[in-house]
Amino acid sequence: MSGDDLAAALPGTLAYSVPGWGEHRADEALPLASVGKLLLLASVAQGFAAGTLDPDERLALLDQDYRAGSGLLLKLSPREWTLLDLARLTASVSDNTATNALLRRVGLERIAADTAALGLRHTRILDRIREPRLPEHPPTFAVGTARELASLAEVVADDREWGPLLMEWMAGCLDRSMVAAAIPHDPEDAAVRDVPVRDVPVSGLWVANKTGTDAGTRCDVGVVRGARQVCYAVLTRCSPGDEFAMVQGMRAIGAAVARLAAPAATTPGRTAPP
């Protein structure tokens, strides 16, 4: 089934961009849920690399930072963490409290400037994490397009200064339930791999990603390395209750990504596509 046919068969909107394979509705701005945290993490990683942010700086959590949903800090007792701790928590378990603390420290204006400098025009963080989100608040945490997010993944993967740090954080993401679920890989392999990937006889591929989950929203952006590097962004929007059908569609895109990136060693008798 082609990507267009797949999108037509799903009970919602599927937007994707996989450079080297295909795209669909790639310029349509959609809610990103926690995928928007990539923009925050990119700013933090750039600040660490430039020396304008100190990874060891300790930041006290404020009552206004705490939010339920994804994460661990709401259930942990320490009230002070380093910026590096907070970045890792944001990337690995999509911690909402860590996200709000980092947003408060870095500032939405700085993140917006860094995002624009990366060439993103329609992908942006609109607000902090809130619950509930009231009419006077921005309608969602972040919005963006598949094309711009795939481009961001490529920038992160190719950058030699701050990219490796952000890639390491993304490699620690614990949610591999969407696109990555169809990609054979070791989810515990958080050491950034060079292309082509070698010495991974069981899984064959290496994945770094960030997902987003909300009612009616499932999103996944990542970098896959095997015989070649493939970056992807898959965004979905649907009616609440139809999310799993959309995830199945995301996994079909993941299978295509795996075929594109697969080392010959993982497919006996076959070679990677040209």
C-alpha positions in Angstrom: 0.0 0.0 0.0 1.3 3.4 -0.9 1.6 6.2 1.6 -1.3 8.0 0.0 -3.5 4.9 0.1 -2.6 4.3 3.7 -3.5 7.9 4.6 -6.9 7.5 2.8 -7.7 4.3 4.8 -7.2 5.9 8.2 -9.9 7.5 10.4 -8.0 10.8 10.7 -5.3 13.0 9.3 -1.9 11.4 8.6 1.0 13.7 7.7 4.5 12.5 7.2 7.8 13.3 5.7 10.5 10.7 5.1 13.2 12.3 3.0 14.2 9.8 0.3 10.9 7.9 0.5 7.9 10.1 0.5 5.6 12.6 2.1 1.9 13.4 2.6 0.4 16.6 3.8 3.9 17.5 4.9 3.2 21.2 5.1 0.0 21.0 7.2 0.5 22.4 10.7 -0.9 20.0 13.3 -0.8 19.8 17.1 2.4 18.1 18.2 1.8 17.2 21.9 5.1 16.3 23.4 7.0 16.3 20.1 7.1 20.0 20.6 9.5 19.4 23.4 12.2 18.8 20.8 12.4 22.5 20.2 13.0 23.1 23.9 15.7 20.4 23.9 17.3 21.8 20.8 17.7 25.2 22.6 19.1 23.6 25.7 21.6 21.5 23.7 22.7 24.5 21.8 23.1 26.4 25.1 25.2 23.7 26.6 27.4 23.5 23.5 27.9 27.3 23.3 28.5 27.7 27.1 25.5 30.0 27.6 23.8 27.3 29.7 25.6 25.2 32.3 24.5 21.5 32.4 25.4 21.4 36.1 23.3 24.5 37.0 20.8 23.5 39.7 17.2 24.6 39.2 14.6 24.4 42.0 11.2 23.2 40.9 8.3 25.6 41.7 4.8 24.7 42.4 3.8 26.1 39.1 6.1 23.7 37.3 4.4 20.6 38.5 2.0 18.9 36.0 0.5 15.4 35.8 0.6 13.3 32.7 3.8 11.9 31.4 6.9 11.9 33.6 8.3 11.0 37.0 9.0 14.2 38.9 5.5 14.6 40.2 6.1 11.4 42.2 9.7 12.0 43.3 10.7 13.9 46.4 13.8 16.0 45.3 12.8 19.6 44.4 16.1 20.6 42.8 17.7 19.1 39.7 20.5 20.1 37.3 19.6 21.4 33.8 21.1 18.2 32.4 18.9 16.1 34.6 15.8 18.0 33.5 16.7 17.7 29.8 17.2 13.9 30.1 13.9 13.5 31.9 12.2 15.6 29.2 13.6 13.4 26.5 13.4 10.0 28.1 10.0 10.0 29.8 8.6 13.3 28.4 8.4 14.7 31.9 5.9 17.5 31.9 7.3 19.0 35.2 10.8 19.0 33.9 9.6 20.6 30.6 7.9 23.5 32.5 11.0 24.1 34.6 13.2 24.2 31.6 10.8 26.4 29.7 10.8 28.8 32.7 14.7 28.8 32.7 15.3 29.1 29.0 12.3 31.2 28.0 9.9 31.0 25.1 11.5 34.0 23.3 14.9 32.3 23.2 13.3 29.0 22.0 11.4 30.9 19.3 14.6 32.6 18.1 16.6 29.3 18.1 13.7 27.6 16.2 13.7 30.3 13.6 17.5 30.1 13.2 17.1 26.4 12.4 14.8 27.4 9.5 11.5 26.4 11.1 8.6 28.8 10.3 5.5 26.9 11.1 6.8 24.7 13.9 6.8 26.3 17.3 6.0 26.1 21.0 3.0 28.2 21.9 2.8 27.8 25.7 3.9 25.9 28.8 2.3 22.6 29.7 -1.1 23.3 31.3 -4.0 21.4 32.8 -6.6 22.3 32.3 -6.1 24.5 29.2 -8.6 27.3 29.4 -10.1 29.5 26.7 -7.7 32.3 27.5 -4.7 30.1 26.9 -3.1 29.2 23.6 -5.1 26.3 22.1 -2.3 23.8 22.4 1.3 23.3 23.6 3.0 23.2 20.2 2.2 23.0 16.5 4.3 22.0 13.5 4.6 20.4 10.1 6.1 17.0 9.2 8.4 18.6 6.6 10.0 21.0 9.1 10.3 18.3 11.8 12.0 15.9 9.4 14.3 18.7 8.5 15.0 19.3 12.2 15.8 15.6 12.6 18.3 15.9 9.7 19.9 19.0 11.2 20.3 17.3 14.6 21.7 14.1 13.0 24.3 16.0 10.9 25.3 18.7 13.4 28.7 18.1 15.0 28.5 20.5 18.0 25.2 20.1 19.8 23.5 17.5 17.7 25.3 14.5 19.3 24.0 15.6 22.7 20.4 15.9 21.6 20.7 12.6 19.7 21.9 10.9 22.9 18.9 12.3 24.8 16.5 11.1 22.0 18.1 7.7 22.0 17.0 7.3 25.6 13.4 7.9 24.7 11.4 5.1 26.4 8.4 5.3 24.0 9.0 3.2 20.9 5.3 2.3 20.4 4.6 4.3 17.3 6.8 4.5 14.2 9.7 2.8 15.9 7.6 -0.2 16.8 8.0 -1.5 13.3 11.8 -0.9 13.2 14.0 -3.7 14.4 16.3 -2.2 17.0 17.6 -2.4 20.5 15.6 0.2 22.5 18.2 0.2 25.2 21.1 1.1 22.9 21.5 4.8 23.8 25.1 5.2 22.5 25.0 7.4 19.4 25.9 5.2 16.4 27.7 6.3 13.3 26.6 5.3 9.8 26.8 2.5 8.7 25.9 0.9 12.0 28.2 -2.0 12.9 28.3 -4.7 15.5 24.6 -4.8 16.3 23.9 -8.4 15.1 20.5 -8.8 16.6 18.6 -5.6 16.0 20.5 -4.3 13.0 19.2 -0.7 13.3 19.6 2.2 15.7 16.8 4.6 16.7 16.6 8.0 18.4 13.2 9.5 18.6 10.7 11.7 20.4 7.0 11.0 20.6 3.9 13.0 21.5 0.6 11.7 22.9 -2.6 13.6 23.6 -6.3 12.9 23.0 -6.7 12.7 19.3 -2.9 13.2 18.7 -0.1 10.8 18.1 3.3 12.0 16.7 6.8 10.6 16.3 10.0 12.2 15.0 13.2 10.4 14.8 16.5 9.3 13.3 17.2 5.8 12.2 20.7 4.5 11.4 21.6 1.3 9.6 23.3 0.9 6.3 22.1 4.5 5.8 20.6 7.2 7.8 16.9 7.9 7.5 15.0 10.7 9.3 11.3 10.8 9.7 8.4 12.8 11.0 4.9 11.3 11.3 2.1 13.4 12.7 -1.5 12.3 13.2 -4.8 13.9 14.3 -8.1 12.0 14.8 -11.2 11.8 16.9 -10.6 10.6 20.5 -10.9 6.8 20.4 -9.3 6.4 17.0 -5.7 6.8 18.2 -4.8 3.1 17.9 -5.8 2.9 14.3 -3.6 5.9 13.6 -0.7 4.3 15.4 -1.1 1.2 13.2 -0.7 3.5 10.2 2.4 5.1 11.8 3.8 1.6 12.2 3.3 1.0 8.5 5.4 4.1 7.8 8.0 2.7 10.3 8.2 -0.5 8.3 9.0 1.5 5.2 11.7 3.5 7.1 13.2 0.2 8.3 13.4 -1.1 4.7 15.1 2.1 3.6 17.7 2.1 6.4 18.2 -1.7 6.8 21.7 -3.1 6.7 22.1 -6.0 4.2 23.1 -8.2 7.2 19.5 -7.9 8.7 17.8 -9.1 5.5 19.6 -12.3 4.3 19.7 -12.7 0.6 18.7 -9.0 0.0 20.5 -5.8 -0.2 19.5 -2.3 1.1 17.4 -0.3 -1.5 19.5 1.9 -3.8 
